[in-house]
Amino acid sequence: MYDVIVVGARVAGASTALLFARNGYRVLLVDRAHFPSDKLSTLYIHQPGVARLAQWGVLDAVKATGCPALDRAIYEVADIRLDGCSIAVFGERAAWAPRRYLLDKILIDAAVAAGVEFREGCSVAGPIFDGDRVAGVEFRSAYGGSTRERATLTVGADGMRSPIAKGVGAGYIHQDPLHTCTYYTYWTGVPAHFELYEAPDRWIGVVPTNDDTTLITGYWPQDMFDRVRADPLAHYLENIRTTAPQLHERITAGGGQRVERLYGTGDQQNFFRQASGPGWALVGDAAHHKDSITAKGINDALFQAELLTQTVGRSLHDPAELAERLARYAMRMRDELIEGYRNTLGIARLEITPERLQLLRAISTSPRLVKRYFSTVSNAISVEELYDDELHAALDSLSPIGGTR
Ligand SMILES: Cc1cc2nc3c(=O)[nH]c(=O)nc-3n(C[C@H](O)[C@H](O)[C@H](O)COP(=O)(O)OP(=O)(O)OC[C@H]3O[C@@H](n4cnc5c(N)ncnc54)[C@H](O)[C@@H]3O)c2cc1C
């Protein structure tokens, strides 16, 4: 009998297991994958997520992998260029972008060091029940054969298609259509900062990472997915060439070499699920998934791990108190993440509206506003906070909105 079983051992699950163990609980962490292993994802961790990694004592291990500090961000759209960085969050000014096979293993190692029992290569079939209450999980172990383990709380950190969510019948609280599709790969010989380039129906993201490589990712509207996947490399290079011509020039003139195959997906769902119930909770993509264009998933997963473990606190073995706290976790999680979700959907529409261009043009007039803008991108301040007297004055000083697309 465990206090907590966590299914899924990447950013959401390993962090949740780590923090529950540090709260003194007996924790089992299972994953069907073997580690270290990669996963389909780009890598950017915004400053609030970095601050959590620092508070948990794992940021030094991330830095030791050799990925560079990302303390300068560039965003270009139409004739506008923003060049700056988010404000620091708890002293962390830089973002970081470690390869996922490194980050996920660092978190698992920290969880194991905190006393978590970790079993890899274990595929969970679903939750087991005592009446209507989840009482643990059934899984097929790495050595074959079916095993059942019981716990007071079962946490599904098992990704967007969460078998735990399916097993408990967690419904959708919010659901929106698919917006984009994306392909990315890694390059050498392309020195870069964190860079974003936007054009109508196109988006390019640039993220320096480990081994002096640079991840470059391209986005298209969802309805182009069949066309793009028919010849992803041609569409990817064309997207870079037309959306970010200077980046394309840097690749071709500087002898940039593509060092991995293209990775891509057209299935980036947008939803919040019911995130808790009797004896169970969901964290990470299992609870809430959105388009990857704003690179918020890791950040949000670390936030959810902290929120769940802090909300449960010492009350795991008080059934009435636990039920109340799990409900509170689900409500706060949605309340805290809904604004970022709506902003992500706004960007993922890949539409450059006159209002947004006017806002960005006003922001580009002042380094302070640029810093505050990138602080909304990192989630360090809210969009509401961005609209201060200086921004209103800059907007007032611009001519009326003209046509754009
Ligand atoms: C193309 C793309 C780009 C992205 N770029 C970024 C970015 O730059 N920055 C960012 O912050 N986020 C990004 N994200 C989002 C980010 O990858 C996710 O939000 C994050 O990985 C979620 O972590 P998680 O731990 O919740 O789930 P996952 O990383 O999906 O991990 C789930 C784990 O559960 C395990 N599992 C599933 N089913 C079972 C089972 N039945 N039994 C046992 N184990 C099981 C899986 O093996 C897996 O290891 C991107 C996503 C995509 C698709």
The ligand as an SDF file (V2000), in Angstrom:
LIG
                    3D

 53 58  0  0  0  0  0  0  0  0999 V2000
    5.5190   19.7040  -30.7530 C   0  0  0  0  0  0  0  0  0  0  0  0
    5.4830   20.0950  -29.2990 C   0  0  0  0  0  0  0  0  0  0  0  0
    6.2930   21.1030  -28.8480 C   0  0  0  0  0  0  0  0  0  0  0  0
    6.2780   21.4750  -27.4980 C   0  0  0  0  0  0  0  0  0  0  0  0
    7.1090   22.4560  -27.0710 N   0  0  0  0  0  0  0  0  0  0  0  0
    7.1180   22.8400  -25.7670 C   0  0  0  0  0  0  0  0  0  0  0  0
    8.0230   23.8280  -25.2890 C   0  0  0  0  0  0  0  0  0  0  0  0
    8.8820   24.3510  -26.0080 O   0  0  0  0  0  0  0  0  0  0  0  0
    7.9310   24.1920  -23.9870 N   0  0  0  0  0  0  0  0  0  0  0  0
    7.0000   23.6410  -23.1470 C   0  0  0  0  0  0  0  0  0  0  0  0
    6.9250   24.0370  -21.9830 O   0  0  0  0  0  0  0  0  0  0  0  0
    6.1560   22.6800  -23.5760 N   0  0  0  0  0  0  0  0  0  0  0  0
    6.1990   22.2580  -24.8510 C   0  0  0  0  0  0  0  0  0  0  0  0
    5.3680   21.2670  -25.2740 N   0  0  0  0  0  0  0  0  0  0  0  0
    4.4320   20.6710  -24.3220 C   0  0  0  0  0  0  0  0  0  0  0  0
    5.1470   19.6870  -23.4160 C   0  0  0  0  0  0  0  0  0  0  0  0
    5.8780   18.7600  -24.1670 O   0  0  0  0  0  0  0  0  0  0  0  0
    4.1380   18.9630  -22.5520 C   0  0  0  0  0  0  0  0  0  0  0  0
    3.2390   19.8790  -21.9950 O   0  0  0  0  0  0  0  0  0  0  0  0
    4.8090   18.1780  -21.4540 C   0  0  0  0  0  0  0  0  0  0  0  0
    5.6570   17.1940  -21.9790 O   0  0  0  0  0  0  0  0  0  0  0  0
    3.7510   17.5190  -20.5830 C   0  0  0  0  0  0  0  0  0  0  0  0
    4.3820   16.6760  -19.6780 O   0  0  0  0  0  0  0  0  0  0  0  0
    3.5890   15.5350  -18.9450 P   0  0  0  0  0  0  0  0  0  0  0  0
    4.5490   14.9870  -17.9480 O   0  0  0  0  0  0  0  0  0  0  0  0
    2.2630   16.0350  -18.5060 O   0  0  0  0  0  0  0  0  0  0  0  0
    3.2430   14.4530  -20.0620 O   0  0  0  0  0  0  0  0  0  0  0  0
    4.1880   13.6320  -21.0380 P   0  0  0  0  0  0  0  0  0  0  0  0
    5.4650   14.3370  -21.2740 O   0  0  0  0  0  0  0  0  0  0  0  0
    3.3240   13.3040  -22.2170 O   0  0  0  0  0  0  0  0  0  0  0  0
    4.5300   12.2970  -20.2320 O   0  0  0  0  0  0  0  0  0  0  0  0
    3.5450   11.3250  -20.0150 C   0  0  0  0  0  0  0  0  0  0  0  0
    4.2340   10.0450  -19.6050 C   0  0  0  0  0  0  0  0  0  0  0  0
    3.2000    9.1150  -19.2600 O   0  0  0  0  0  0  0  0  0  0  0  0
    3.5980    7.8480  -19.7060 C   0  0  0  0  0  0  0  0  0  0  0  0
    2.4180    7.0100  -19.9030 N   0  0  0  0  0  0  0  0  0  0  0  0
    1.3730    7.2580  -20.7330 C   0  0  0  0  0  0  0  0  0  0  0  0
    0.5050    6.2390  -20.6820 N   0  0  0  0  0  0  0  0  0  0  0  0
    1.0170    5.3410  -19.8060 C   0  0  0  0  0  0  0  0  0  0  0  0
    0.5870    4.0790  -19.3440 C   0  0  0  0  0  0  0  0  0  0  0  0
   -0.5550    3.5200  -19.7820 N   0  0  0  0  0  0  0  0  0  0  0  0
    1.3490    3.4290  -18.4600 N   0  0  0  0  0  0  0  0  0  0  0  0
    2.5000    3.9670  -17.9920 C   0  0  0  0  0  0  0  0  0  0  0  0
    2.9670    5.1530  -18.4140 N   0  0  0  0  0  0  0  0  0  0  0  0
    2.2280    5.8250  -19.3050 C   0  0  0  0  0  0  0  0  0  0  0  0
    4.3270    8.1060  -21.0150 C   0  0  0  0  0  0  0  0  0  0  0  0
    5.2110    7.0250  -21.3350 O   0  0  0  0  0  0  0  0  0  0  0  0
    5.0700    9.4100  -20.7100 C   0  0  0  0  0  0  0  0  0  0  0  0
    6.3820    9.1770  -20.2820 O   0  0  0  0  0  0  0  0  0  0  0  0
    5.3770   20.8450  -26.6080 C   0  0  0  0  0  0  0  0  0  0  0  0
    4.5610   19.8140  -27.0580 C   0  0  0  0  0  0  0  0  0  0  0  0
    4.6060   19.4320  -28.3890 C   0  0  0  0  0  0  0  0  0  0  0  0
    3.7360   18.3140  -28.8640 C   0  0  0  0  0  0  0  0  0  0  0  0
  1  2  1  0
  2  3  1  0
  2 52  2  0
  3  4  2  0
  4  5  1  0
  4 50  1  0
  5  6  2  0
  6  7  1  0
  6 13  1  0
  7  8  2  0
  7  9  1  0
  9 10  1  0
 10 11  2  0
 10 12  1  0
 12 13  2  0
 13 14  1  0
 14 15  1  0
 14 50  1  0
 15 16  1  0
 16 17  1  0
 16 18  1  0
 18 19  1  0
 18 20  1  0
 20 21  1  0
 20 22  1  0
 22 23  1  0
 23 24  1  0
 24 25  2  0
 24 26  1  0
 24 27  1  0
 27 28  1  0
 28 29  2  0
 28 30  1  0
 28 31  1  0
 31 32  1  0
 32 33  1  0
 33 34  1  0
 33 48  1  0
 34 35  1  0
 35 36  1  0
 35 46  1  0
 36 37  1  0
 36 45  1  0
 37 38  2  0
 38 39  1  0
 39 40  1  0
 39 45  2  0
 40 41  1  0
 40 42  2  0
 42 43  1  0
 43 44  2  0
 44 45  1  0
 46 47  1  0
 46 48  1  0
 48 49  1  0
 50 51  2  0
 51 52  1  0
 52 53  1  0
M  END
$$$$
